[in-house]
């Protein structure tokens, strides 16, 4: 008895459907990551989180009174860091499936995104330690102040890493035809702001207003993520 032959039509449509699902997954990861990061910053801003240049007494008072807010933020970080890795890995896969144009840029975004994830873990671990220790302190100690300063330094060094991720992802997506030209320009502009802020990481750690240059870059990153996320989720890219 001869084995039944596979339908050519089913064989042809399986890779196309797989690519479609992959594109939607990458788009969904970008959207949820962007929304989670925005909520995290909204929670910190809404509870009056201290700036890096504020007196250490204010830092202690904030973390002693806002342990729940820190727990919410930590939960969001635990959610969006895997999504960041899903996005940069998935973007690289989409670029390669579309012929490989921009693959070098997507590899850069993938490497920078993995490094960024590690730095974000350090930033968050230090913040958890600050919140847990603040409740048992009547006044700031040298160790408490040191951990706060390392937390600030790690955040400042995350900015140029994010800028590298942003530029690599934007150039990879545009080169492979996934995004229009204006998104490439947004990526270059926002990524450059983040890189410029990173050069002044010591000043930012000390409370310099240069941090707002980096925050503009972060805002551009969120806009870019939401746009490409919606574009991928709605299209049959793959």
Phi and psi restraints in degrees (value plus and minus 20) as a CYANA .aco file:
   2 UNK   PHI    -102.0   -62.0
   2 UNK   PSI     120.2   160.2
   3 UNK   PHI     -89.5   -49.5
   3 UNK   PSI     121.8   161.8
   4 UNK   PHI     -83.5   -43.5
   4 UNK   PSI     120.6   160.6
   5 UNK   PHI     -99.8   -59.8
   5 UNK   PSI     122.6   162.6
   6 UNK   PHI     -92.6   -52.6
   6 UNK   PSI     126.6   166.6
   7 UNK   PHI     -92.6   -52.6
   7 UNK   PSI     104.1   144.1
   8 UNK   PHI     -78.3   -38.3
   8 UNK   PSI     -53.4   -13.4
   9 UNK   PHI     -86.7   -46.7
   9 UNK   PSI     -63.2   -23.2
  10 UNK   PHI     -84.2   -44.2
  10 UNK   PSI     -59.4   -19.4
  11 UNK   PHI     -82.9   -42.9
  11 UNK   PSI     -58.3   -18.3
  12 UNK   PHI     -94.2   -54.2
  12 UNK   PSI     -53.7   -13.7
  13 UNK   PHI    -104.2   -64.2
  13 UNK   PSI     -38.2     1.8
  14 UNK   PHI     -81.9   -41.9
  14 UNK   PSI     -69.2   -29.2
  15 UNK   PHI     -81.8   -41.8
  15 UNK   PSI     -57.0   -17.0
  16 UNK   PHI     -84.3   -44.3
  16 UNK   PSI     -64.0   -24.0
  17 UNK   PHI     -86.7   -46.7
  17 UNK   PSI     -59.0   -19.0
  18 UNK   PHI     -80.4   -40.4
  18 UNK   PSI     -62.1   -22.1
  19 UNK   PHI     -86.2   -46.2
  19 UNK   PSI     -57.7   -17.7
  20 UNK   PHI     -81.7   -41.7
  20 UNK   PSI     -66.1   -26.1
  21 UNK   PHI     -83.3   -43.3
  21 UNK   PSI     -60.6   -20.6
  22 UNK   PHI     -82.4   -42.4
  22 UNK   PSI     -64.2   -24.2
  23 UNK   PHI     -81.2   -41.2
  23 UNK   PSI     -62.0   -22.0
  24 UNK   PHI     -87.4   -47.4
  24 UNK   PSI     -56.3   -16.3
  25 UNK   PHI     -84.4   -44.4
  25 UNK   PSI     -64.4   -24.4
  26 UNK   PHI     -83.0   -43.0
  26 UNK   PSI     -61.9   -21.9
  27 UNK   PHI     -83.3   -43.3
  27 UNK   PSI     -63.5   -23.5
  28 UNK   PHI     -84.0   -44.0
  28 UNK   PSI     -59.9   -19.9
  29 UNK   PHI     -81.3   -41.3
  29 UNK   PSI     -61.5   -21.5
  30 UNK   PHI     -83.0   -43.0
  30 UNK   PSI     -63.5   -23.5
  31 UNK   PHI     -86.5   -46.5
  31 UNK   PSI     -69.3   -29.3
  32 UNK   PHI     -86.5   -46.5
  32 UNK   PSI     -57.0   -17.0
  33 UNK   PHI     -81.1   -41.1
  33 UNK   PSI     -67.7   -27.7
  34 UNK   PHI     -82.3   -42.3
  34 UNK   PSI     -64.5   -24.5
  35 UNK   PHI     -84.3   -44.3
  35 UNK   PSI     -62.1   -22.1
  36 UNK   PHI     -83.4   -43.4
  36 UNK   PSI     -61.9   -21.9
  37 UNK   PHI     -85.6   -45.6
  37 UNK   PSI     -58.6   -18.6
  38 UNK   PHI     -86.1   -46.1
  38 UNK   PSI     -61.2   -21.2
  39 UNK   PHI     -84.2   -44.2
  39 UNK   PSI     -61.6   -21.6
  40 UNK   PHI     -76.3   -36.3
  40 UNK   PSI     -68.1   -28.1
  41 UNK   PHI     -87.7   -47.7
  41 UNK   PSI     -53.2   -13.2
  42 UNK   PHI     -86.7   -46.7
  42 UNK   PSI     -59.9   -19.9
  43 UNK   PHI     -83.2   -43.2
  43 UNK   PSI     -65.4   -25.4
  44 UNK   PHI     -84.9   -44.9
  44 UNK   PSI     -63.3   -23.3
  45 UNK   PHI     -87.2   -47.2
  45 UNK   PSI     -59.7   -19.7
  46 UNK   PHI     -88.3   -48.3
  46 UNK   PSI     -45.7    -5.7
  47 UNK   PHI    -116.7   -76.7
  47 UNK   PSI     -15.0    25.0
  48 UNK   PHI      51.7    91.7
  48 UNK   PSI      22.1    62.1
  49 UNK   PHI     -77.0   -37.0
  49 UNK   PSI     119.4   159.4
  50 UNK   PHI     -90.0   -50.0
  50 UNK   PSI     130.0   170.0
  51 UNK   PHI    -102.0   -62.0
  51 UNK   PSI     143.6   183.6
  52 UNK   PHI     -85.0   -45.0
  52 UNK   PSI     -43.9    -3.9
  53 UNK   PHI    -112.0   -72.0
  53 UNK   PSI     -19.7    20.3
  54 UNK   PHI     -91.1   -51.1
  54 UNK   PSI     134.9   174.9
  55 UNK   PHI     -77.9   -37.9
  55 UNK   PSI     124.0   164.0
  56 UNK   PHI     -83.2   -43.2
  56 UNK   PSI     -45.2    -5.2
  57 UNK   PHI     -84.6   -44.6
  57 UNK   PSI     -57.9   -17.9
  58 UNK   PHI     -89.2   -49.2
  58 UNK   PSI     -55.4   -15.4
  59 UNK   PHI     -82.5   -42.5
  59 UNK   PSI     -66.5   -26.5
  60 UNK   PHI     -81.6   -41.6
  60 UNK   PSI     -64.3   -24.3
  61 UNK   PHI     -83.9   -43.9
  61 UNK   PSI     -60.3   -20.3
  62 UNK   PHI     -83.7   -43.7
  62 UNK   PSI     -70.9   -30.9
  63 UNK   PHI     -90.4   -50.4
  63 UNK   PSI     -48.0    -8.0
  64 UNK   PHI     -89.0   -49.0
  64 UNK   PSI     -51.3   -11.3
  65 UNK   PHI    -117.2   -77.2
  65 UNK   PSI     -29.5    10.5
  66 UNK   PHI    -148.9  -108.9
  66 UNK   PSI      22.9    62.9
  67 UNK   PHI     -84.5   -44.5
  67 UNK   PSI     -56.3   -16.3
  68 UNK   PHI     -84.6   -44.6
  68 UNK   PSI     -61.2   -21.2
  69 UNK   PHI     -82.5   -42.5
  69 UNK   PSI     -60.9   -20.9
  70 UNK   PHI     -84.4   -44.4
  70 UNK   PSI     -57.7   -17.7
  71 UNK   PHI     -84.1   -44.1
  71 UNK   PSI     -59.6   -19.6
  72 UNK   PHI     -83.7   -43.7
  72 UNK   PSI     -66.7   -26.7
  73 UNK   PHI     -81.4   -41.4
  73 UNK   PSI     -62.5   -22.5
  74 UNK   PHI     -83.1   -43.1
  74 UNK   PSI     -57.9   -17.9
  75 UNK   PHI     -84.6   -44.6
  75 UNK   PSI     -58.9   -18.9
  76 UNK   PHI     -85.4   -45.4
  76 UNK   PSI     -59.6   -19.6
  77 UNK   PHI     -82.1   -42.1
  77 UNK   PSI     -62.7   -22.7
  78 UNK   PHI     -82.3   -42.3
  78 UNK   PSI     -47.0    -7.0
  79 UNK   PHI     -99.9   -59.9
  79 UNK   PSI     -67.3   -27.3
  80 UNK   PHI    -105.1   -65.1
  80 UNK   PSI     -37.9     2.1
  81 UNK   PHI     -85.8   -45.8
  81 UNK   PSI     -65.2   -25.2
  82 UNK   PHI     -81.0   -41.0
  82 UNK   PSI     -54.8   -14.8
  83 UNK   PHI     -86.0   -46.0
  83 UNK   PSI     -56.2   -16.2
  84 UNK   PHI     -79.6   -39.6
  84 UNK   PSI     -64.7   -24.7
  85 UNK   PHI     -88.6   -48.6
  85 UNK   PSI     -57.4   -17.4
  86 UNK   PHI     -81.4   -41.4
  86 UNK   PSI     -62.0   -22.0
  87 UNK   PHI     -85.3   -45.3
  87 UNK   PSI     -72.3   -32.3
  88 UNK   PHI     -87.6   -47.6
  88 UNK   PSI     -55.2   -15.2
  89 UNK   PHI     -89.0   -49.0
  89 UNK   PSI     -65.0   -25.0
  90 UNK   PHI     -85.0   -45.0
  90 UNK   PSI     -57.9   -17.9
  91 UNK   PHI     -82.3   -42.3
  91 UNK   PSI     -62.3   -22.3
  92 UNK   PHI     -81.4   -41.4
  92 UNK   PSI     -60.8   -20.8
  93 UNK   PHI     -83.4   -43.4
  93 UNK   PSI     -61.5   -21.5
  94 UNK   PHI     -84.0   -44.0
  94 UNK   PSI     -61.5   -21.5
  95 UNK   PHI     -81.7   -41.7
  95 UNK   PSI     -64.6   -24.6
  96 UNK   PHI     -86.2   -46.2
  96 UNK   PSI     -57.4   -17.4
  97 UNK   PHI     -87.2   -47.2
  97 UNK   PSI     -44.1    -4.1
  98 UNK   PHI    -113.9   -73.9
  98 UNK   PSI       0.3    40.3
  99 UNK   PHI      90.5   130.5
  99 UNK   PSI     -30.9     9.1
 100 UNK   PHI      70.7   110.7
 100 UNK   PSI     -21.1    18.9
 101 UNK   PHI     -86.6   -46.6
 101 UNK   PSI     104.1   144.1
 102 UNK   PHI      68.8   108.8
 102 UNK   PSI     -12.3    27.7
 103 UNK   PHI     -83.8   -43.8
 103 UNK   PSI     -54.8   -14.8
 104 UNK   PHI     -83.0   -43.0
 104 UNK   PSI     -60.6   -20.6
 105 UNK   PHI     -86.8   -46.8
 105 UNK   PSI     -59.3   -19.3
 106 UNK   PHI     -88.6   -48.6
 106 UNK   PSI     -52.4   -12.4
 107 UNK   PHI     -85.7   -45.7
 107 UNK   PSI     -59.6   -19.6
 108 UNK   PHI     -81.8   -41.8
 108 UNK   PSI     -64.6   -24.6
 109 UNK   PHI     -83.1   -43.1
 109 UNK   PSI     -58.4   -18.4
 110 UNK   PHI     -84.9   -44.9
 110 UNK   PSI     -66.2   -26.2
 111 UNK   PHI     -86.0   -46.0
 111 UNK   PSI     -64.3   -24.3
 112 UNK   PHI     -86.9   -46.9
 112 UNK   PSI     -57.3   -17.3
 113 UNK   PHI     -84.7   -44.7
 113 UNK   PSI     -59.2   -19.2
 114 UNK   PHI     -85.0   -45.0
 114 UNK   PSI     -61.3   -21.3
 115 UNK   PHI     -85.0   -45.0
 115 UNK   PSI     -61.9   -21.9
 116 UNK   PHI     -80.3   -40.3
 116 UNK   PSI     -61.6   -21.6
 117 UNK   PHI     -79.4   -39.4
 117 UNK   PSI     -62.7   -22.7
 118 UNK   PHI     -84.5   -44.5
 118 UNK   PSI     -60.1   -20.1
 119 UNK   PHI     -87.5   -47.5
 119 UNK   PSI     -60.3   -20.3
 120 UNK   PHI     -81.3   -41.3
 120 UNK   PSI     -56.7   -16.7
 121 UNK   PHI     -81.1   -41.1
 121 UNK   PSI     -65.2   -25.2
 122 UNK   PHI     -82.0   -42.0
 122 UNK   PSI     -65.9   -25.9
 123 UNK   PHI     -76.6   -36.6
 123 UNK   PSI     -65.5   -25.5
 124 UNK   PHI     -92.5   -52.5
 124 UNK   PSI     -60.0   -20.0
 125 UNK   PHI     -80.0   -40.0
 125 UNK   PSI     -63.1   -23.1
 126 UNK   PHI     -85.2   -45.2
 126 UNK   PSI     -57.6   -17.6
 127 UNK   PHI     -87.2   -47.2
 127 UNK   PSI     -58.8   -18.8
 128 UNK   PHI     -81.9   -41.9
 128 UNK   PSI     -63.8   -23.8
 129 UNK   PHI     -81.3   -41.3
 129 UNK   PSI     -59.8   -19.8
 130 UNK   PHI     -82.8   -42.8
 130 UNK   PSI     -65.4   -25.4
 131 UNK   PHI     -85.0   -45.0
 131 UNK   PSI     -61.3   -21.3
 132 UNK   PHI     -89.2   -49.2
 132 UNK   PSI     -56.9   -16.9
 133 UNK   PHI    -100.7   -60.7
 133 UNK   PSI     -44.2    -4.2
 134 UNK   PHI     -83.4   -43.4
 134 UNK   PSI     -54.9   -14.9
 135 UNK   PHI     -85.8   -45.8
 135 UNK   PSI     -41.6    -1.6
 136 UNK   PHI    -123.0   -83.0
 136 UNK   PSI     -10.0    30.0
 137 UNK   PHI    -133.4   -93.4
 137 UNK   PSI     113.6   153.6
 138 UNK   PHI    -103.7   -63.7
 138 UNK   PSI     -47.9    -7.9
 139 UNK   PHI    -171.9  -131.9
 139 UNK   PSI     138.2   178.2
 140 UNK   PHI     -83.2   -43.2
 140 UNK   PSI     122.9   162.9
 141 UNK   PHI    -129.2   -89.2
 141 UNK   PSI     142.5   182.5
 142 UNK   PHI     -76.8   -36.8
 142 UNK   PSI     -57.3   -17.3
 143 UNK   PHI     -86.1   -46.1
 143 UNK   PSI     -61.9   -21.9
 144 UNK   PHI     -81.2   -41.2
 144 UNK   PSI     -64.9   -24.9
 145 UNK   PHI     -84.9   -44.9
 145 UNK   PSI     -57.8   -17.8
 146 UNK   PHI     -83.5   -43.5
 146 UNK   PSI     -64.3   -24.3
 147 UNK   PHI     -83.0   -43.0
 147 UNK   PSI     -59.3   -19.3
 148 UNK   PHI     -82.1   -42.1
 148 UNK   PSI     -62.4   -22.4
 149 UNK   PHI     -87.1   -47.1
 149 UNK   PSI     -58.4   -18.4
 150 UNK   PHI     -87.0   -47.0
 150 UNK   PSI     -58.7   -18.7
 151 UNK   PHI     -78.2   -38.2
 151 UNK   PSI     -66.3   -26.3
 152 UNK   PHI     -84.2   -44.2
 152 UNK   PSI     -61.9   -21.9
 153 UNK   PHI     -84.7   -44.7
 153 UNK   PSI     -60.6   -20.6
 154 UNK   PHI     -84.0   -44.0
 154 UNK   PSI     -61.4   -21.4
 155 UNK   PHI     -81.8   -41.8
 155 UNK   PSI     -63.9   -23.9
 156 UNK   PHI     -82.2   -42.2
 156 UNK   PSI     -57.4   -17.4
 157 UNK   PHI     -98.1   -58.1
 157 UNK   PSI     -36.6     3.4
 158 UNK   PHI     -90.6   -50.6
 158 UNK   PSI     -45.6    -5.6
 159 UNK   PHI     -82.2   -42.2
 159 UNK   PSI     -71.9   -31.9
 160 UNK   PHI     -86.3   -46.3
 160 UNK   PSI     -49.5    -9.5
 161 UNK   PHI     -87.8   -47.8
 161 UNK   PSI     -60.1   -20.1
 162 UNK   PHI     -84.1   -44.1
 162 UNK   PSI     -60.1   -20.1
 163 UNK   PHI     -80.1   -40.1
 163 UNK   PSI     -60.7   -20.7
 164 UNK   PHI     -85.0   -45.0
 164 UNK   PSI     -63.4   -23.4
 165 UNK   PHI     -79.9   -39.9
 165 UNK   PSI     -64.5   -24.5
 166 UNK   PHI     -82.1   -42.1
 166 UNK   PSI     -70.4   -30.4
 167 UNK   PHI     -83.7   -43.7
 167 UNK   PSI     -65.3   -25.3
 168 UNK   PHI     -81.1   -41.1
 168 UNK   PSI     -65.2   -25.2
 169 UNK   PHI     -86.4   -46.4
 169 UNK   PSI     -62.1   -22.1
 170 UNK   PHI     -85.2   -45.2
 170 UNK   PSI     -63.1   -23.1
 171 UNK   PHI     -89.8   -49.8
 171 UNK   PSI     -58.5   -18.5
 172 UNK   PHI     -84.2   -44.2
 172 UNK   PSI     -65.3   -25.3
 173 UNK   PHI     -85.0   -45.0
 173 UNK   PSI     -61.1   -21.1
 174 UNK   PHI     -91.2   -51.2
 174 UNK   PSI     -63.7   -23.7
 175 UNK   PHI     -80.6   -40.6
 175 UNK   PSI     -54.1   -14.1
 176 UNK   PHI    -106.9   -66.9
 176 UNK   PSI     -18.6    21.4
 177 UNK   PHI      65.7   105.7
 177 UNK   PSI      -5.9    34.1
 178 UNK   PHI    -102.8   -62.8
 178 UNK   PSI     -44.5    -4.5
 179 UNK   PHI    -155.9  -115.9
 179 UNK   PSI     136.2   176.2
 180 UNK   PHI     -96.1   -56.1
 180 UNK   PSI     154.9   194.9
 181 UNK   PHI     -83.9   -43.9
 181 UNK   PSI     -54.5   -14.5
 182 UNK   PHI     -84.5   -44.5
 182 UNK   PSI     -49.1    -9.1
 183 UNK   PHI     -93.2   -53.2
 183 UNK   PSI     -51.8   -11.8
 184 UNK   PHI     -83.3   -43.3
 184 UNK   PSI     -64.0   -24.0
 185 UNK   PHI     -84.3   -44.3
 185 UNK   PSI     -59.8   -19.8
 186 UNK   PHI     -81.6   -41.6
 186 UNK   PSI     -61.4   -21.4
 187 UNK   PHI     -84.1   -44.1
 187 UNK   PSI     -63.5   -23.5
 188 UNK   PHI     -86.0   -46.0
 188 UNK   PSI     -61.9   -21.9
 189 UNK   PHI     -88.8   -48.8
 189 UNK   PSI     -70.0   -30.0
 190 UNK   PHI     -85.1   -45.1
 190 UNK   PSI     -61.9   -21.9
 191 UNK   PHI     -83.8   -43.8
 191 UNK   PSI     -57.9   -17.9
 192 UNK   PHI     -85.7   -45.7
 192 UNK   PSI     -57.4   -17.4
 193 UNK   PHI     -82.4   -42.4
 193 UNK   PSI     -61.2   -21.2
 194 UNK   PHI     -86.6   -46.6
 194 UNK   PSI     -60.5   -20.5
 195 UNK   PHI     -85.3   -45.3
 195 UNK   PSI     -60.9   -20.9
 196 UNK   PHI     -83.8   -43.8
 196 UNK   PSI     -61.3   -21.3
 197 UNK   PHI     -84.9   -44.9
 197 UNK   PSI     -56.5   -16.5
 198 UNK   PHI     -83.6   -43.6
 198 UNK   PSI     -50.2   -10.2
 199 UNK   PHI     -81.2   -41.2
 199 UNK   PSI     -53.5   -13.5
 200 UNK   PHI    -115.8   -75.8
 200 UNK   PSI      17.8    57.8
 201 UNK   PHI     -82.6   -42.6
 201 UNK   PSI     -53.9   -13.9
 202 UNK   PHI     -86.7   -46.7
 202 UNK   PSI     -61.6   -21.6
 203 UNK   PHI     -84.8   -44.8
 203 UNK   PSI     -61.4   -21.4
 204 UNK   PHI     -84.0   -44.0
 204 UNK   PSI     -61.1   -21.1
 205 UNK   PHI     -79.8   -39.8
 205 UNK   PSI     -52.5   -12.5
 206 UNK   PHI    -105.4   -65.4
 206 UNK   PSI     -19.9    20.1
 207 UNK   PHI      84.2   124.2
 207 UNK   PSI      -4.2    35.8
 208 UNK   PHI     -85.7   -45.7
 208 UNK   PSI     128.6   168.6
 209 UNK   PHI     -89.1   -49.1
 209 UNK   PSI     -25.3    14.7
 210 UNK   PHI     -79.4   -39.4
 210 UNK   PSI     -40.4    -0.4
 211 UNK   PHI     -79.8   -39.8
 211 UNK   PSI     -48.3    -8.3
 212 UNK   PHI     -88.6   -48.6
 212 UNK   PSI     -45.4    -5.4
 213 UNK   PHI     -83.6   -43.6
 213 UNK   PSI     -64.5   -24.5
 214 UNK   PHI     -85.6   -45.6
 214 UNK   PSI     -57.6   -17.6
 215 UNK   PHI     -86.6   -46.6
 215 UNK   PSI     -51.0   -11.0
 216 UNK   PHI     -84.2   -44.2
 216 UNK   PSI     -59.3   -19.3
 217 UNK   PHI     -84.2   -44.2
 217 UNK   PSI     -58.8   -18.8
 218 UNK   PHI     -83.6   -43.6
 218 UNK   PSI     -61.0   -21.0
 219 UNK   PHI     -81.6   -41.6
 219 UNK   PSI     -62.8   -22.8
 220 UNK   PHI     -82.1   -42.1
 220 UNK   PSI     -58.6   -18.6
 221 UNK   PHI     -81.0   -41.0
 221 UNK   PSI     -63.0   -23.0
 222 UNK   PHI     -84.5   -44.5
 222 UNK   PSI     -63.1   -23.1
 223 UNK   PHI     -81.8   -41.8
 223 UNK   PSI     -64.9   -24.9
 224 UNK   PHI     -83.2   -43.2
 224 UNK   PSI     -63.7   -23.7
 225 UNK   PHI     -81.6   -41.6
 225 UNK   PSI     -65.1   -25.1
 226 UNK   PHI     -83.0   -43.0
 226 UNK   PSI     -62.1   -22.1
 227 UNK   PHI     -87.1   -47.1
 227 UNK   PSI     -67.3   -27.3
 228 UNK   PHI     -89.7   -49.7
 228 UNK   PSI     -51.9   -11.9
 229 UNK   PHI     -83.4   -43.4
 229 UNK   PSI     -66.1   -26.1
 230 UNK   PHI     -85.5   -45.5
 230 UNK   PSI     -59.7   -19.7
 231 UNK   PHI     -82.3   -42.3
 231 UNK   PSI     -64.4   -24.4
 232 UNK   PHI     -90.2   -50.2
 232 UNK   PSI     -58.8   -18.8
 233 UNK   PHI     -87.7   -47.7
 233 UNK   PSI     -48.6    -8.6
 234 UNK   PHI    -111.8   -71.8
 234 UNK   PSI     -37.0     3.0
 235 UNK   PHI    -121.0   -81.0
 235 UNK   PSI     156.9   196.9
 236 UNK   PHI    -123.7   -83.7
 236 UNK   PSI      11.5    51.5
 237 UNK   PHI     -82.7   -42.7
 237 UNK   PSI     122.0   162.0
